[in-house]
Each structure stands twice: as C-alpha cells, then as structure tokens.
Amino acid sequence: MESRSPEETRRLALALSPLLRPGDVLSLGGDLGAGKTTFVQGLAVGLGISERVTSPSFVLLKEYLGGRYPLIHMDVYRLERMQEVVDLGYDEFLDPSHIVVVEWGDMVEPLLPKEHLSIQMSYGSADSRREIVLQPRGFQWEMRMQTARVLIEELFSVDRDDLFYPPAEPPSGRRPGHPLDPPPQEML
C-alpha cells in the first residue's frame, strides 16, 4: 500500500495491532528513513503503550511495558555481522510474552522465526509517500492477513488489491471524495 504521510504509516500499524499476540515477531526492512520507527510508534499506540517510542539505533533494543502486551523494539542496523546479533543473545530477546519488532530484520532473516510478518518500506513517488508491503511468513500469518486486509481497508476506507503485495502497475487512484484526499478547493 502507499502511505501518504508519517501519520498514515502510524495508522497502518495501529490497524494491525489488534492482530498481534504474545510471541509475534515483525521484521521491518527497507530504505533508511522510510518510516520503520514511525511504524513502531503506531504499533505501540495500538497496543496501549503510552511511553514515547524512539529509534533504538544506538542502544540496539528498547522495551516498552504498560500496554496490552509488552513490546521489544530492536534495531540491528549498526551490527556488521549476523554473528554479532547472535553474540548479543538475540534468542533471549524472542520472549514469548512480548511482541518483538526488529528494524532491519531483513539483514538477519535466517535468525527470524519461521512464523513472522515481514514489512518492507521504501520511498514512494513523492517525498512524504512510502510504499509499504506486508509479507506474511508462515501459515499463521497467512491466515491473519485476511483479517488484516479488512482492518486496513476499514481504516483507510479503500478497497484495493495492492495492500499486501506490490501491484503489477501503479494503483489507478482513489474514487473522488475519498477521506484521505485533500479537501476540495472551495472548502479551503
């Protein structure tokens, strides 16, 4: 799907949050500055976490408590080798009572559990736009994607086939008067 702003990226994560269960792992990959931490901010709000979410780039890991489920937010960007992730005790961070989000998870794909949700983020056609692709890994996530589609369509009031996989061609646009379109000129 295409996100038109950081707020829409947060809303997408918020829409996914009801699907999350303890032990879930989400892998965020893609361009530097594409909105991975912004996505985690929306996820935290959806989980009922009131603490401000910031990038764990320099500390590698942050834990957020106080929501429906605890959230572990990891960033492996600064690690040069996969062995460094293993040496840090990565397995211990895959706590079955937490939701775990790994920024730059595509760099450590072999270490991720078979069942996880991969989210790829890249720059879109304009500065504030982002292409976000949800890729379920494993049977459980495949099944949950049906529900995710409904939640996201409801939140964004759209019915598009390109929400979870990149379209063969660019989307044809929204119907006139869509809630995410700017207000008509006469209303300004």
Backbone bond lengths (Angstrom), bond angles and torsions (degrees), N, CA, C in turn:
res aa  C-N    CA-C-N  psi(-1)  N-CA   C-N-CA  omega(-1)  CA-C   N-CA-C  phi
1 M - - - 1.438 - - 1.504 109.05 -
2 E 1.296 116.12 162.62 1.452 120.33 177.10 1.520 109.12 -105.65
3 S 1.320 115.43 127.72 1.455 121.63 173.37 1.519 106.85 -98.19
4 R 1.322 116.11 132.47 1.466 120.56 -177.96 1.520 113.30 -91.57
5 S 1.345 116.77 -8.17 1.464 119.11 -175.87 1.525 109.40 -164.61
6 P 1.336 117.04 164.69 1.465 119.08 173.86 1.531 111.64 -57.48
7 E 1.329 117.40 -36.31 1.472 120.28 179.73 1.531 110.63 -63.16
8 E 1.324 118.15 -40.19 1.460 119.91 177.43 1.527 111.12 -65.88
9 T 1.327 117.13 -35.80 1.468 120.37 176.55 1.521 109.78 -62.72
10 R 1.329 116.86 -42.95 1.474 120.23 176.84 1.532 110.82 -63.31
11 R 1.330 116.48 -40.10 1.472 120.61 179.88 1.522 111.51 -64.38
12 L 1.321 117.47 -37.30 1.465 121.17 177.22 1.523 109.65 -60.80
13 A 1.329 116.62 -47.57 1.469 120.97 179.29 1.525 110.26 -63.06
14 L 1.316 116.87 -41.19 1.463 121.48 177.40 1.526 110.18 -58.17
15 A 1.324 116.92 -41.77 1.471 121.47 179.79 1.523 111.94 -64.56
16 L 1.328 117.25 -31.58 1.469 120.88 -179.67 1.531 112.88 -80.37
17 S 1.318 117.02 -22.97 1.473 120.57 -171.68 1.530 114.58 -57.47
18 P 1.339 121.19 -34.68 1.467 118.51 178.69 1.524 114.07 -64.19
19 L 1.327 116.87 -18.84 1.468 120.65 -179.64 1.516 113.50 -82.11
20 L 1.318 116.69 -14.04 1.459 120.09 -172.76 1.519 112.38 -77.93
21 R 1.328 113.17 144.44 1.465 121.65 179.35 1.518 108.69 -131.08
22 P 1.318 117.86 154.96 1.470 119.25 175.83 1.534 110.24 -53.85
23 G 1.318 114.91 138.17 1.458 120.95 -178.71 1.518 113.98 94.49
24 D 1.340 117.79 -10.38 1.457 120.38 179.59 1.524 111.21 -69.27
25 V 1.327 114.71 145.41 1.466 121.91 176.51 1.516 107.64 -124.13
26 L 1.334 115.07 131.18 1.459 122.29 174.49 1.514 107.65 -117.30
27 S 1.309 116.01 131.08 1.463 122.87 178.93 1.515 107.95 -107.49
28 L 1.343 116.26 121.37 1.461 120.85 178.22 1.519 108.67 -106.38
29 G 1.310 116.63 125.67 1.449 121.15 179.11 1.516 110.40 -133.82
30 G 1.312 115.01 172.38 1.457 119.14 176.40 1.508 112.81 126.41
31 D 1.323 114.13 -162.08 1.459 122.05 -174.42 1.524 112.59 -65.17
32 L 1.324 114.88 146.76 1.456 121.48 172.77 1.523 108.31 -62.75
33 G 1.323 117.53 128.48 1.458 121.69 179.57 1.514 114.57 80.47
34 A 1.330 117.67 13.42 1.472 120.65 -177.05 1.523 113.34 -81.76
35 G 1.329 118.36 -8.49 1.457 119.41 175.86 1.517 115.83 116.09
36 K 1.329 117.13 21.66 1.467 119.31 -178.66 1.529 111.75 -63.57
37 T 1.322 117.93 -46.63 1.469 120.12 178.48 1.525 110.27 -67.76
38 T 1.312 117.60 -36.21 1.467 121.56 176.27 1.526 109.92 -58.79
39 F 1.328 116.48 -41.91 1.460 121.37 177.23 1.533 110.31 -60.24
40 V 1.323 116.82 -45.75 1.469 120.93 -179.28 1.532 110.37 -63.71
41 Q 1.318 117.52 -34.03 1.469 120.26 176.42 1.521 110.71 -59.54
42 G 1.321 117.58 -45.20 1.460 120.90 178.09 1.512 112.36 -65.93
43 L 1.312 116.29 -37.73 1.461 120.94 178.02 1.521 110.35 -62.57
44 A 1.332 116.37 -43.11 1.466 120.72 179.59 1.528 111.23 -62.20
45 V 1.317 116.98 -42.52 1.467 120.25 177.38 1.526 109.76 -59.87
46 G 1.327 116.23 -44.66 1.458 120.59 179.24 1.518 113.30 -62.98
47 L 1.321 116.76 -28.26 1.464 121.14 177.82 1.528 111.93 -85.82
48 G 1.329 117.03 -3.21 1.465 120.60 178.81 1.520 113.23 83.60
49 I 1.314 117.86 21.10 1.464 122.15 178.98 1.521 107.84 -88.12
50 S 1.310 116.21 122.75 1.471 119.66 -176.42 1.529 113.08 -92.52
51 E 1.316 117.54 -15.96 1.462 121.24 179.76 1.529 110.65 -65.86
52 R 1.330 116.87 143.29 1.460 121.84 179.14 1.535 109.67 -68.26
53 V 1.316 116.47 128.51 1.464 122.22 179.84 1.521 109.05 -93.46
54 T 1.328 115.27 126.80 1.464 121.69 177.40 1.528 108.79 -127.56
55 S 1.303 115.98 165.46 1.458 120.88 -178.42 1.528 110.85 -66.95
56 P 1.329 116.35 133.36 1.471 119.53 176.42 1.526 112.56 -91.28
57 S 1.331 118.37 24.72 1.472 121.80 -175.08 1.521 113.44 -52.14
58 F 1.324 117.53 -42.43 1.466 119.54 -175.42 1.521 112.91 -91.13
59 V 1.333 117.70 -22.71 1.464 120.04 179.90 1.524 111.71 -102.70
60 L 1.315 117.36 -7.43 1.465 126.27 177.95 1.523 114.59 74.15
61 L 1.323 117.77 -34.02 1.465 119.29 -174.71 1.523 110.58 -150.44
62 K 1.332 115.44 138.24 1.463 121.65 172.44 1.525 107.73 -132.47
63 E 1.311 115.11 142.82 1.461 120.88 177.61 1.521 108.15 -115.22
64 Y 1.332 115.46 132.76 1.455 121.74 179.53 1.523 108.20 -119.23
65 L 1.322 114.90 125.24 1.463 121.25 -179.09 1.528 108.62 -114.16
66 G 1.288 116.38 173.46 1.453 120.05 172.91 1.509 114.59 97.88
67 G 1.302 118.23 -2.11 1.454 120.60 178.18 1.519 110.76 -103.20
68 R 1.324 114.78 -167.20 1.464 120.76 178.37 1.524 110.40 -57.70
69 Y 1.339 115.94 -40.96 1.459 122.86 174.09 1.521 107.73 -137.29
70 P 1.326 117.53 148.57 1.471 119.43 174.66 1.533 110.10 -66.30
71 L 1.318 115.68 151.41 1.454 122.16 -177.76 1.529 109.36 -124.11
72 I 1.331 116.15 129.26 1.461 121.74 171.96 1.521 106.20 -107.96
73 H 1.330 115.59 126.08 1.458 122.99 -177.96 1.526 107.47 -116.85
74 M 1.323 116.61 110.33 1.467 122.59 -178.17 1.523 109.71 -109.84
75 D 1.327 115.48 151.31 1.453 121.59 174.44 1.525 107.01 -136.63
76 V 1.323 116.77 113.35 1.464 120.55 -176.15 1.529 112.37 -102.70
77 Y 1.330 117.23 14.32 1.463 122.07 -176.68 1.529 112.63 -57.47
78 R 1.299 117.82 -41.59 1.471 121.35 -174.05 1.526 112.95 -80.58
79 L 1.298 117.81 -7.66 1.464 120.32 178.57 1.522 108.93 -84.01
80 E 1.312 115.83 131.41 1.464 120.15 -173.07 1.523 113.50 -87.35
81 R 1.318 116.86 -27.23 1.463 119.75 -177.94 1.525 109.47 -131.65
82 M 1.305 116.04 149.81 1.454 120.69 178.97 1.528 110.97 -61.03
83 Q 1.324 116.60 -31.63 1.461 120.43 179.80 1.523 111.31 -61.30
84 E 1.341 117.59 -31.27 1.467 120.57 177.07 1.523 110.84 -62.19
85 V 1.316 116.40 -37.50 1.470 120.62 178.01 1.522 109.50 -65.70
86 V 1.307 116.66 -43.26 1.466 121.80 178.50 1.527 109.72 -62.80
87 D 1.338 117.15 -45.28 1.465 122.06 -178.44 1.526 112.30 -62.71
88 L 1.315 116.86 -28.94 1.474 120.68 178.81 1.531 112.27 -76.20
89 G 1.323 117.61 -4.80 1.458 120.38 179.81 1.512 112.74 87.12
90 Y 1.313 116.42 36.49 1.460 122.25 -178.17 1.523 112.35 -49.00
91 D 1.333 117.02 -43.18 1.466 120.84 -179.26 1.523 112.01 -56.61
92 E 1.326 116.33 -35.12 1.462 120.55 -179.72 1.526 112.14 -68.84
93 F 1.334 117.08 -25.35 1.462 120.75 -179.29 1.529 112.09 -79.07
94 L 1.317 116.93 -15.96 1.461 120.36 178.29 1.524 109.25 -80.77
95 D 1.300 115.27 61.45 1.454 123.73 -176.02 1.528 109.77 -71.30
96 P 1.332 118.05 123.48 1.463 120.06 -178.28 1.536 114.24 -68.35
97 S 1.328 118.32 -7.49 1.463 120.16 177.44 1.528 111.79 -98.61
98 H 1.336 117.46 -0.27 1.465 123.10 -176.83 1.528 111.25 -116.83
99 I 1.327 115.33 160.28 1.455 122.09 163.42 1.531 104.77 -91.65
100 V 1.324 117.79 131.41 1.459 121.44 -178.32 1.528 108.89 -116.85
101 V 1.334 115.79 126.02 1.467 121.67 175.79 1.519 107.34 -116.98
102 V 1.340 116.14 126.86 1.459 121.81 -178.41 1.527 108.72 -114.81
103 E 1.344 115.62 106.78 1.458 118.91 173.00 1.517 108.19 -71.82
104 W 1.319 115.85 138.54 1.455 123.60 -174.88 1.526 110.24 66.66
105 G 1.319 116.10 28.73 1.461 121.72 179.83 1.512 113.03 -59.98
106 D 1.350 116.78 -25.46 1.456 119.20 177.75 1.529 111.66 -63.25
107 M 1.340 117.37 -21.65 1.468 121.56 178.48 1.528 111.79 -75.69
108 V 1.328 116.90 -19.94 1.466 121.01 -178.70 1.531 110.88 -123.71
109 E 1.315 116.08 29.81 1.469 122.05 -176.32 1.538 112.86 -47.29
110 P 1.343 120.17 -43.93 1.468 118.82 -179.06 1.537 113.90 -62.52
111 L 1.335 117.60 -20.60 1.462 120.34 -179.66 1.529 112.84 -87.74
112 L 1.326 116.63 -13.25 1.462 119.86 -177.55 1.523 110.19 -75.25
113 P 1.336 116.03 151.49 1.467 118.37 176.31 1.532 110.57 -63.75
114 K 1.301 116.22 155.90 1.462 121.13 179.03 1.527 110.23 -56.93
115 E 1.322 117.09 -41.42 1.467 123.29 178.58 1.520 109.13 -91.67
116 H 1.321 117.19 107.89 1.463 121.12 174.21 1.524 108.83 -160.42
117 L 1.314 115.48 167.86 1.454 121.08 176.27 1.524 107.97 -108.39
118 S 1.321 116.02 120.52 1.456 121.79 176.93 1.526 107.75 -95.88
119 I 1.325 115.73 130.69 1.463 121.30 -179.89 1.516 107.19 -124.55
120 Q 1.319 116.10 117.87 1.462 122.08 -179.89 1.525 109.07 -104.54
121 M 1.326 115.99 131.63 1.457 121.41 -177.51 1.523 109.08 -125.72
122 S 1.321 116.08 133.14 1.461 120.23 178.95 1.525 109.59 -143.08
123 Y 1.319 115.27 163.05 1.460 120.22 178.42 1.514 109.51 -65.80
124 G 1.328 115.11 141.05 1.454 121.07 178.21 1.509 111.93 -95.56
125 S 1.318 115.66 -157.59 1.458 122.52 -174.45 1.528 113.91 -74.81
126 A 1.317 118.11 -17.62 1.467 121.85 178.44 1.529 108.08 -132.93
127 D 1.339 116.62 165.88 1.464 121.58 -174.85 1.528 113.73 -51.65
128 S 1.315 118.12 -44.61 1.463 120.49 -174.61 1.528 112.66 -90.12
129 R 1.306 118.49 -4.16 1.468 121.07 -177.09 1.527 111.05 -90.25
130 R 1.329 114.04 144.80 1.457 121.05 178.56 1.525 109.44 -134.80
131 E 1.310 115.80 141.22 1.453 121.73 171.79 1.525 106.78 -93.59
132 I 1.323 116.76 126.23 1.462 121.80 -178.02 1.523 107.78 -124.66
133 V 1.316 115.49 123.42 1.461 121.25 -178.29 1.523 108.79 -120.04
134 L 1.320 115.76 123.21 1.463 122.27 177.14 1.521 108.05 -95.34
135 Q 1.331 116.19 124.54 1.458 121.07 -178.30 1.529 108.99 -124.60
136 P 1.334 117.14 103.53 1.464 119.18 179.16 1.523 110.75 -69.81
137 R 1.310 115.90 138.15 1.461 122.43 176.06 1.524 107.07 -118.73
138 G 1.300 115.49 115.45 1.461 120.43 179.18 1.526 111.93 99.61
139 F 1.305 114.84 159.90 1.463 122.56 -174.39 1.527 112.89 -61.09
140 Q 1.332 117.29 -44.68 1.468 119.88 -177.73 1.524 111.91 -60.60
141 W 1.326 117.47 -42.48 1.456 119.93 179.15 1.523 111.31 -71.87
142 E 1.317 117.92 -33.25 1.475 119.99 174.55 1.529 109.73 -58.67
143 M 1.318 116.33 -43.60 1.470 120.50 -179.59 1.536 110.99 -66.82
144 R 1.306 117.58 -39.88 1.468 120.98 -178.95 1.524 112.87 -69.96
145 M 1.313 117.43 -23.01 1.468 119.95 -178.86 1.522 111.93 -63.85
146 Q 1.321 117.34 -28.43 1.467 119.50 176.00 1.529 110.21 -61.69
147 T 1.320 116.14 -44.28 1.461 120.99 177.79 1.519 110.57 -69.18
148 A 1.323 116.84 -39.37 1.467 120.71 179.30 1.524 110.49 -59.31
149 R 1.295 116.98 -42.25 1.459 120.96 179.42 1.525 110.38 -57.75
150 V 1.318 116.68 -45.50 1.470 120.84 -179.65 1.529 110.35 -63.78
151 L 1.330 117.33 -45.60 1.467 120.56 -179.26 1.527 111.92 -62.37
152 I 1.308 116.49 -42.37 1.463 120.23 -178.12 1.522 110.49 -70.83
153 E 1.315 117.17 -43.62 1.466 119.51 178.15 1.522 110.56 -60.59
154 E 1.320 116.27 -40.15 1.461 119.87 178.70 1.528 110.68 -64.65
155 L 1.313 116.81 -44.11 1.451 120.55 -178.45 1.525 111.92 -65.64
156 F 1.325 116.66 -41.91 1.454 120.59 -176.76 1.529 113.13 -95.71
157 S 1.332 116.18 -2.61 1.472 121.35 179.69 1.522 112.01 52.65
158 V 1.313 114.98 47.68 1.465 120.08 178.20 1.514 109.06 -132.69
159 D 1.302 115.49 160.85 1.456 121.78 174.90 1.524 106.05 -133.37
160 R 1.330 115.50 88.06 1.455 120.52 -176.03 1.520 109.32 -124.25
161 D 1.301 115.38 150.09 1.463 120.88 178.16 1.520 112.29 -87.29
162 D 1.336 118.35 -4.58 1.462 120.83 -173.89 1.522 113.48 -103.55
163 L 1.315 117.76 19.27 1.456 119.38 -176.40 1.523 112.87 -67.97
164 F 1.312 117.76 -35.37 1.455 120.13 -171.29 1.513 114.61 -113.01
165 Y 1.287 118.32 -19.63 1.448 121.85 179.41 1.518 107.95 -132.89
166 P 1.326 118.35 146.82 1.461 118.80 -178.25 1.523 110.35 -60.93
167 P 1.316 117.40 138.18 1.468 119.81 179.12 1.525 110.44 -72.73
168 A 1.320 116.23 156.93 1.457 120.66 176.35 1.527 109.64 -67.01
169 E 1.314 116.01 -34.51 1.457 121.93 176.98 1.519 107.96 -130.24
170 P 1.324 118.23 160.47 1.467 119.46 178.35 1.527 110.70 -57.79
171 P 1.361 117.85 146.78 1.452 120.75 178.66 1.528 110.66 -56.50
172 S 1.319 115.85 148.36 1.458 120.81 -175.91 1.518 112.87 -78.49
173 G 1.296 118.45 -3.16 1.469 120.30 -179.67 1.513 111.37 103.81
174 R 1.282 114.89 170.70 1.464 120.30 -177.51 1.513 110.69 -95.46
175 R 1.311 114.76 161.53 1.459 119.37 175.77 1.533 108.77 -69.26
176 P 1.326 118.58 151.38 1.473 121.01 -179.38 1.524 111.05 -57.46
177 G 1.322 115.63 142.80 1.461 119.99 177.54 1.516 113.75 80.81
178 H 1.334 117.82 14.74 1.457 121.25 179.08 1.528 109.33 -62.54
179 P 1.356 119.07 142.17 1.462 121.40 -176.37 1.526 114.39 -58.71
180 L 1.334 118.70 -23.99 1.457 120.14 -178.77 1.521 112.99 -90.49
181 D 1.344 117.40 -6.39 1.459 120.86 177.09 1.517 109.74 -75.66
182 P 1.326 117.16 153.06 1.468 118.86 176.89 1.525 109.48 -64.59
183 P 1.336 117.61 156.32 1.463 120.12 -179.93 1.532 109.75 -64.95
184 P 1.337 116.91 152.73 1.459 120.13 177.08 1.519 110.10 -57.92
185 Q 1.328 116.01 152.09 1.451 122.54 -176.87 1.537 111.68 -55.00
186 E 1.349 117.07 -37.40 1.459 119.37 -177.69 1.537 113.25 -67.62
187 M 1.320 117.65 -16.13 1.465 120.72 179.68 1.520 111.50 -88.68
188 L 1.337 117.42 -11.67 1.469 120.79 -176.82 1.498 112.59 -80.49
